[in-house]
Amino acid sequence: MSKPFSLAIDAMGGDNAPDIVLDGLELAAERHPEARFLLIGDEARIGGMLARRPKAAKLSSLRHAPDVISSEMKPTAALRQGRRSSMRVAIDSVAAGDAAGVVSAGNTGALMALAKIVIKTLPEIDRPALAAIMPSARGDVVMLDLGANVQCDARNLVEFAVMGETFARAVLGLSAPSYGLLNVGSEELKGDERVRAAAEVLKESHIGATFHGFVEGHDITAGTVDVIVTDGFTGNIALKTGEGALKLMRDLLRQVFTSSVPARLGYLLARPALDRLREWMDPRRYNGAILLGLNGVVVKSHGGTDALGFAHAVDVAMDMVTHHFNDRIREGLSRLSMPAAEPLAPARP
């Protein structure tokens, strides 16, 4: 059997596909000349377009998929009707061992549903988790789960911690990333039984030395720890709140620097510093949410990103493939004494 492709690329997923996908792959091919990409979509449409991207064309093979899963399609419909779609064929290629991972900018719900059903979770994992890289005052941080699991027990939180710690090592290049459980307070008695039970397991685990304990919402942007662990309900709210805060800050800065002639002059003086701030907070740098815990690498690019953002999503997926991410998760979980599933309990104020 020939060596699997590094990644399967859903060429038709996203708001501006396939143009942005191919432009992003052209950038990614320059960064990863050793990679092999399986580009999946309508061959008649993307064949000529790929030829105009010589770096991507050199590393890519085409596989035909005539259909596309729209952004409005429900996950249940995608499971029933999307068997010939570019997203489904890309995921099937990972399940069949033809590719080590997949990158798609398509329908998030459909991608998560198809990946969990087709690729399935690792034997050691109860539930996969959605993770992403976010900015903080001390550098990039990893946060998970961001919406794949609304309700979690202590076992899930422990698994998320192991996966998040491993991800920070592989993608952020940290030798001993610190991590914490998101809670309503930092004191040991705060939170519900699930969070406290997970904390007890993690303290005694092989990664207990870097367990910070409980962290609060303000610790996310402060960079108190390298990895924030929480359930999908809380994590999704925190993510959307952070995105809204960044947008508000950009809007307020724009208003301030256009409010008067002196303000415009001040902008000219501050422009070099503002350009550095804009580059640091560029959302394209953080594009690429990862569904951790599956039998293959699955990365979700934002549907409205540009070529640079899509290339970053490919970078993240390649880091996980290159560093044998799933093997490292298996190794970490094999060293844990996992708690049994516990009933949901109300939070303690």
N, C-alpha and C positions, 0 to 999 in steps of 0.2 A: 504494500500500500504506500502511495506517495505521501510525502510530508504534508500535514494539514496547512491550509492557508492561515496566515496570522489572524486575519479578521474577515468576516463577511460584512459588506457595506450595503445597507438598504439605500439604493440610489434614488428611490422615488418618494421617500418619506420626508416631510417638512414643507414649510410654506413656500419655499422657492426652489424646490427640487425639480429636476436633477442638477440645475446649474450650480447652486451653492455647494451641493454635495461634491460634485466633481472638482470645483475650484478648491474646496477644502482638502480633498484628497490629493490634489496637486501639491499643496503646501506640505501636507503630511508625508508624502512620498519623498520629498527633499530631506525631511528630518529622519525618516526611517528607511533608508535605501535597502536594508536587509529584509524588509517586510514583503509579504505577498498578500494581495487583496483579492477577494472574490466579490466582484461588483454585480449586484443583482437588481434587475429591472427590465424595462422594455428594450430589448436589444436594438430594435430598429431605431429607437429614439436616442439612445445613449451611445451607440457605437461610434457614430461620427463625432459626437461631442467629446468622447474620451480621446479620440485621435488628436484633438486639438490641445490636449493636456499631456504632453509627451512623458513627463516624469511619472504621472499616475498610470498612463497606459503601459509603461514599461513593467510596472509591478502588478498589474491587474489582469484578471481573467473575467470574462462576462458569463453570467448565467441568466437565462431568460425567465422573466416573471411578468405575465401580461397585465395583472391587476394591481390596484393600489388601495390600501386601507385609508379611507378619508379621515380627517381630523374629527368629524362628527360621528363616525361609526362607534357604536357601543361595543365594549369588549366581548359581550356574549355573541353579538353579530359577527365580530371579527373571527371568533373561534369557529363559527358555523360556515361563514361565507368566504373567509379570506385565505383559503388553502393555496390559491394561485397568486397571491399578492407578493410583492417584493419583500415585505416584512416577514411574512410567514416562511417564504422560501429561504430567507437569510437565517431565520431561527432554526428551521429544519436542518440547514447545513451544519450548524453547531451541534445539534442533537445527533446527527449522523457521523460526526467526527471529521467533517470536511474542513471546518474552520474552528479556531480556538475561541473565537468570540465574535460578537456582532455589535455594530454601531448603527443606530437609527435616529433620525430626527422626526419620526412619525408619531402617530397617536400614542400618548403615554399609557393610557389605560389598556389599550390593545396590546402594546408591547409587554407590559407587565403580565397580563393574563396569558398571552401566548408563551412567554418565556417560562412561566411557572408550570404550565401544562405540558409543554413540549420538551423543554430542556430539563425541567425538574430540579429539585433542590439536591444538594449534596446529602449523602446518607446521614451525616452527623448534624445536619441543620433542620430545625423544626420549621422555621419560616425564613424566607429571604428578607433582606432589608434594603431600603433605598438610601444611598449615601451620596453626599456631595461635598465639595471643597468650598469653604467660605473665607472671606477676609476677616482679619482681626487686628488689634493693635500690635500684636507680637508676631504677625505672620499668618500663613494659611492654617486653617483648622478643618477637621473632618467632622461632619455631623450626620448621625443616623439614629433612628429611621426617620424618613421624611414623608411618609404617607403610605407605605406598602401595608402596614399593620396598624389599624386603629387601636386595637386592644392587644396588650402583651402581658405575659406572665414573667416571673423571675427568670425562668430558663431562657426566654427570648432575649431579655435584656443582657444576660450573660453572653449569649451567642453574639449579639450585636457588638458587645464590647470587644470580644476576641476578633471579630471581623474588622471592626473599626481600627483597632490597634495594628492589625496586620496590614490593612490598607494604608495607614499612615507610614508604616515602614516602607512599603513598596512604592507608593506614589509620591509622598512628601520626602522620602529619603531619610527619615528620622531613625536613629538607632535604638532609642528607648522612648517612644512617644508616651506622654502622660495622658490620662483619660479620666473622665468623671461622669457620674450619672446626674442628669438634669432633674432638679427637684424644686420644691417650694421653699427650701431653706438648706443651709449647709450643715446644720446640726444633725447628729446621728439619729435622733428620734423623729425627724421630720419625714413627711411622705407616707405612702401606704405600704402595706406588707410586701408587695411585689418588689418595690424599689429597695427596701431594707434587706430583704432576703437576697436579692442580687448582689448588693454591696457586701454582704457577709461572704458569699462565695468568691467574689472577686478579690477580697482581701487575702484570702488563703490560696489563691491561684498562682500559677507560674508567672503571671503578669501583675501580681499584687504589689510589687515594689513601686510600680509607676501609677498605681491607682490613687487618684487625688481625693476621692470621696464624692460627696454631693457638691454640685455646682448649681448656680442660679442663672436666670436669664441674662443678667448683665455680664456674666462670665464668658458668654459666647463671643461677644465682640471685644472683650478685654483680652482674650487669648490666654485665660487662666490655665487651660489645658489644651492639648493638641487634638483630642477627640472628645466630642460631646455625644453621649449615649442617651437615648430616650425612646419612647413609643412613637408610632407614626402620627397619632393624633396631635400630640404636643409638638413634635418636630415639624410637622407641616405648618402649624400656626406660627411657630417661631421663625421658620423660613420665610413665609409670606410677610410677616411683620418686618423682618429685616430688609426684604426687598422693597417694601413700602417706605421704610425709613430712608433708604438710600435714594429713592426717587424724590422724596420730599426734600432731602438735603440738596440734591442737584437743582430742583426747581427754585428753592429759596436762594441759593447762590446766584442763579441766573437773574432773579428779581433784584437782588441786592446790587449786582454789578451793572444793571441797566437802569437803575432808578434815577440817576442824575449824571451830569457831566463829570463832577469829581469822582463819582463811583466808577465811571467808565475809564477815567485816568488811573484810578486805583487798580482796575482790572489789568491794564497794560503793564503796570509794575509787578503785579502778582502773577501774571500769566505763566512764567516758567514753573513756579511752584504749583499752580493749579493744573498745569499739564501733567506734572508728575503725579498729582493726586488722581487725576482722571485715568491715567495709565494704570495706577495701582488698583483702582476700583472698577476697572473695565470689566463688565460682566462676561465678556468673551473669555477672559482668563479663567473663569470658574465654570465654563460650560462643560457639561458632561456629568449627569447623575448616573450612579452605578448601582445596579441591582446585585447585591452581594449574596452569596450563599447558594448559587446555582451551579450546575454542572457545565459551566462555561462562562465566559466573560460577556456581560450584557451592559452596554453603555447607552444612555438616552441623551441625545443632544437636544437642546432647545429647538423647537420647530421654526422659530423666527430668526435664528442666528445667521451670521454671514460666514464667509469662507474661513476666516481666522478662528471663529468660534467652533466650527465643525472640525477644523484641524486639531483644536485643543481636545475635543472629545476623542478623536482618534489617538492623540498622545496618551490620554488617560488609559484607554483600552490597551494600547501597546505596552505601557508600563506594567499593567496587570498580567499580560501574557508573558512578557519577558521575565518577570520576577516570579513566575509560577505561583500566582496568588492563591489559587485553590489548594495546591499542595500545602502551602503554609497555613491555610485555615484548618485543614484536616489535622495537621500536626499540633496546632494550638488547642483544638477542641479535644484531641485525644488525651491531653494532659489535665483536663478538667473533671471534677466531680460535679455533675450537673444536678440541679435541684429538680424535683418533680413539678409538674404544672400545678399552679395554685389558683384558687378562686379569686375573682376580682374583688377588691376591697375598696371602700371609700377612702379618699385621701384624708390625712390628718392635718388640720390647720397648723 
